[in-house]
Amino acid sequence: MVKDWIANHRPLFGAFLETHIQPSNTRRILTAIPRGWKFFANWDQHRTARIVVVWSPNVIPTIYKSTAQAVTCGFYIPLENISVTVTFVYGFNAVEQRRALWEELESMNASTPVSDHPWAIIGDFNQIIRSSQHSNSLDLDVDISGMDDMVLAMQEAEIFEAQHKGLPFTWWNNQDANPISKKIDHALINQAWAQSFSEAYAEFLEPLQSDHAPCLFHVPSMQRRAPKPFKFFNHIMDHPDYKETVRTAWNPSIILLKKDLRLINKRHFSGISQRVKEQEAALSELQKRLLTHPDPQTAAMEHEARSKWQVLAK
């Protein structure tokens, strides 16, 4: 599922949060990312890799700093001759524990060159920035503890919210009877980023199998170059090695195998791809409603739709 998401949205790099993956089970990460991609996990700071950074072969990464709540990386994109700094965040649940994260961001801005270069801070902060980022914001019992700490840290670190689109809330509590949605995932940037990529924006998409909305950062000024398709040139046939090369590579058994596999697919999995797409669309629509105006009926329908989609998508 993750690999399909990457193929559809084509990011250059990103991060998985709250993976619960042990150092001895790196195969789980490798099977989740496209071939050729690499990763870094913050196992040195936490035994279950709270943050796993992944990147494509088209970028050159440098891991600047890794802690339990944040991994800061530099990414150089050779095709664009662009360098950016990105901090991937997964904040602790407790207000007191998150203060170390705020201090880290403030320190990076004050004592490293990051303040002079494009810097984005993205991830699950486990914290709303204002009361309107809680679906019950009109009630008096909204928990705003920790909010002032984050707002002050943003001021000290000289960072602010990036332009964003998509869902207004990014997480919900998975409780059908009393669904609550919040925006606790954020995309923050510094002034250098805003000046370098004025048209850039973050998009919060439907979670599908997760309870958090994934964040996709768009930078339209970066022209993504698709791989060149294979072209057959007629003059190759005139080369003396052509016939032998084709004869060696052409294996009749492959053709027979393709025929048999197509028959199996037609008999046993007819229409499955379309059914997956239809169920995914239904699930996405429910998640949009749930992360905009949550209610018990929508929450129950989302759970049912997600279960059906997971069965079909296996």
C-alpha positions in Angstrom: 0.0 0.0 0.0 2.8 2.4 0.9 4.7 1.5 -2.3 1.5 2.3 -4.3 1.1 5.6 -2.6 4.7 6.6 -3.4 4.1 5.5 -7.1 1.0 7.6 -7.3 2.3 10.7 -5.7 6.0 10.5 -6.7 7.7 12.2 -3.7 11.4 12.5 -3.7 11.7 11.8 0.0 9.6 11.5 3.1 9.2 9.8 6.5 7.2 7.1 8.2 6.2 7.9 11.8 5.4 5.5 14.7 6.6 2.4 12.8 7.2 0.1 15.8 9.9 -1.6 13.7 12.8 -3.2 15.6 16.3 -2.9 14.2 16.3 -6.7 13.4 13.4 -6.3 11.1 14.6 -3.8 8.5 13.1 -6.0 5.7 9.7 -4.5 6.6 11.0 -1.1 5.5 12.7 -2.3 2.4 9.5 -4.1 1.2 7.5 -0.9 1.8 9.6 1.4 -0.4 10.4 1.2 -4.1 13.5 -0.6 -5.3 16.5 1.7 -5.2 15.2 3.8 -2.3 17.1 4.0 0.9 16.2 4.8 4.5 17.5 6.0 7.9 15.8 5.1 11.2 16.3 6.7 14.6 17.0 3.5 16.4 19.8 5.0 18.3 17.3 7.3 20.1 14.4 4.9 20.3 14.3 1.1 20.1 11.3 1.0 17.7 12.2 3.6 15.2 9.7 6.3 15.8 10.9 8.1 12.7 12.0 6.4 9.4 13.3 8.8 6.7 13.2 7.4 3.1 14.5 8.9 -0.1 14.7 8.1 -3.8 17.9 7.6 -5.8 17.4 11.1 -7.3 18.4 12.9 -4.1 21.6 13.0 -2.0 20.8 13.0 1.8 22.8 14.1 4.8 21.5 13.3 8.3 22.4 16.3 10.4 20.8 15.4 13.7 18.6 12.6 15.1 16.7 12.6 18.3 13.7 10.7 19.7 11.3 13.3 18.4 13.0 14.7 15.3 15.3 13.8 12.5 16.8 16.7 10.6 18.2 16.1 7.1 19.7 18.0 4.2 18.6 16.9 0.8 20.5 17.9 -2.4 18.5 17.5 -5.6 21.1 17.3 -8.5 18.6 17.7 -11.3 17.5 21.0 -9.9 20.7 22.0 -8.2 18.7 22.7 -5.1 19.5 22.0 -1.4 16.9 22.1 1.4 16.8 21.2 5.0 13.8 19.2 6.4 13.1 18.2 9.9 10.7 15.2 10.3 8.9 15.4 13.6 7.0 12.9 15.8 6.3 14.6 19.1 5.7 12.7 22.3 2.2 12.5 23.7 3.0 14.3 27.0 3.2 18.1 27.1 6.3 18.0 29.4 8.1 15.6 27.0 7.5 17.7 24.0 9.3 20.6 25.5 12.6 19.0 24.5 11.4 19.1 20.9 10.6 22.8 21.1 14.0 23.5 22.6 15.6 21.5 19.8 13.9 23.6 17.1 14.8 26.8 18.8 18.4 25.7 19.2 18.7 24.7 15.5 17.5 28.1 14.4 19.8 30.0 16.8 23.0 28.0 16.6 23.1 26.4 13.1 23.2 27.7 9.5 19.6 26.4 9.0 18.1 29.8 9.6 19.8 31.1 6.4 18.6 28.4 4.1 15.2 26.8 3.1 14.0 24.8 6.1 10.7 22.8 6.5 9.5 21.1 9.6 6.9 18.4 8.9 5.2 15.7 10.9 3.0 14.7 13.8 3.5 17.3 16.6 0.7 15.8 18.7 -0.3 19.4 19.4 -2.9 21.8 18.0 -1.7 25.4 17.4 -5.0 27.1 18.0 -8.4 25.9 19.4 -10.0 25.9 16.0 -7.8 22.9 15.1 -10.1 20.8 17.4 -13.5 19.6 16.1 -15.1 20.6 19.4 -13.6 24.1 19.4 -17.0 25.6 20.2 -17.1 23.7 23.5 -15.5 25.0 26.6 -13.8 21.7 27.5 -11.2 21.7 24.6 -7.8 20.7 25.9 -5.4 23.5 24.9 -2.5 22.4 27.2 0.8 22.7 25.4 -0.5 25.0 22.8 1.3 28.1 24.2 4.5 26.1 24.4 4.4 25.3 20.7 3.4 28.8 19.6 6.2 30.3 21.6 8.7 27.8 20.2 7.6 28.7 16.6 8.2 32.3 17.3 11.6 31.6 18.8 12.6 29.3 15.9 11.2 31.8 13.4 9.0 29.3 11.7 5.4 29.5 10.7 2.7 27.4 9.0 3.2 26.8 5.2 0.4 27.4 2.8 -1.8 24.3 2.9 -4.7 22.6 1.2 -6.8 19.5 1.8 -8.3 18.3 5.0 -8.8 20.8 7.9 -8.1 18.1 10.5 -5.4 15.4 10.3 -6.2 12.8 13.0 -9.2 11.3 14.7 -9.6 9.2 17.8 -11.2 6.1 16.2 -14.1 6.2 18.6 -17.4 5.7 16.8 -19.6 6.9 19.7 -17.7 10.1 20.3 -15.5 10.9 17.3 -13.1 13.8 17.7 -10.8 15.2 15.0 -7.8 17.4 15.4 -5.1 19.0 13.3 -2.0 17.8 15.1 0.1 17.2 12.0 1.7 20.4 10.6 3.9 21.7 7.8 6.0 24.6 9.0 8.6 26.6 7.1 11.1 29.4 7.7 11.4 32.7 5.8 14.1 31.4 3.6 11.9 28.6 2.4 9.0 31.0 1.8 11.2 33.2 -0.3 12.8 30.4 -2.3 9.6 28.5 -2.9 6.8 31.1 -2.8 4.4 28.8 -4.7 5.0 25.7 -2.5 2.2 24.3 -0.4 1.4 21.3 1.8 -1.6 19.1 1.1 -3.2 16.9 3.7 -4.7 13.8 2.1 -7.1 11.1 3.1 -5.4 8.6 5.6 -6.8 5.4 4.0 -5.2 2.7 6.3 -3.9 5.2 8.9 -5.6 7.4 11.4 -3.4 10.3 10.4 -3.7 12.3 7.2 -0.4 12.1 5.1 1.2 15.4 4.2 2.4 15.9 0.7 4.5 19.0 0.1 4.2 20.4 -3.4 6.9 22.6 -4.9 5.7 23.4 -8.5 8.9 25.1 -9.5 10.7 21.7 -9.3 10.1 20.1 -12.7 9.8 16.4 -12.2 11.5 14.6 -15.0 10.0 11.3 -15.9 12.3 8.4 -16.9 12.7 8.2 -20.7 10.7 5.3 -22.2 12.5 2.6 -24.2 12.7 3.4 -27.9 13.4 0.9 -30.6 15.6 2.2 -33.4 15.4 0.4 -36.7 19.1 0.8 -37.4 19.8 -1.6 -34.5 18.6 -4.5 -36.7 21.6 -3.9 -39.0 24.1 -4.5 -36.2 25.8 -8.0 -36.5 25.0 -8.8 -32.9 21.2 -8.1 -33.2 19.9 -11.5 -34.2 21.9 -13.4 -31.6 21.0 -11.0 -28.8 17.2 -11.3 -29.6 17.5 -15.1 -30.0 19.1 -15.5 -26.6 16.7 -13.2 -24.8 13.6 -14.5 -26.4 12.3 -17.4 -24.3 9.1 -19.0 -25.5 8.2 -20.2 -22.1 7.7 -16.6 -20.9 5.0 -16.2 -23.5 3.2 -19.3 -22.3 3.5 -18.3 -18.7 2.0 -14.9 -19.4 -1.0 -16.6 -21.1 -1.6 -18.9 -18.2 -1.3 -16.1 -15.7 -3.7 -14.0 -17.6 -6.2 -16.9 -17.6 -5.9 -17.3 -13.8 -6.4 -13.5 -13.3 -9.5 -13.6 -15.5 -11.0 -16.6 -13.8 -10.3 -15.6 -10.2 -9.7 -11.9 -9.9 -11.9 -10.4 -12.6 -12.7 -6.8 -11.8 -10.7 -6.8 -8.6 -8.7 -3.7 -9.5 -11.9 -1.7 -10.3 -13.5 -2.9 -7.0 -10.4 -1.8 -5.1 -10.6 1.7 -6.7 -14.3 2.0 -6.0 -13.9 1.0 -2.4 -10.9 3.3 -1.9 -13.0 6.2 -3.4 -15.8 5.4 -1.0 -13.4 5.3 2.0 -11.7 8.5 1.0 -15.0 10.3 0.8 -15.9 9.1 4.3 -12.5 10.1 5.7 -12.9 13.6 4.2 -16.2 14.0 6.0 -14.7 12.6 9.2 -11.8 15.0 9.2 -14.0 17.9 8.4 -17.2 17.4 10.5 -16.9 14.2 12.5 -20.1 12.5 13.7 -20.8 9.0 15.1 -22.6 7.7 11.9 -19.7 8.7 9.7 -17.2 7.2 12.1 -19.0 3.8 12.0 -19.3 3.9 8.2 -15.6 4.7 7.9 -14.6 1.7 10.0 -16.7 -0.6 7.9 -15.5 0.9 4.6 -11.8 0.7 5.8 -12.2 -3.0 6.7 -13.7 -3.8 3.2 -10.9 -1.8 1.5 -8.2 -3.6 3.4 -9.6 -7.0 2.4 -9.8 -6.1 -1.2 -6.4 -4.3 -1.3 -4.5 -7.3 0.1 
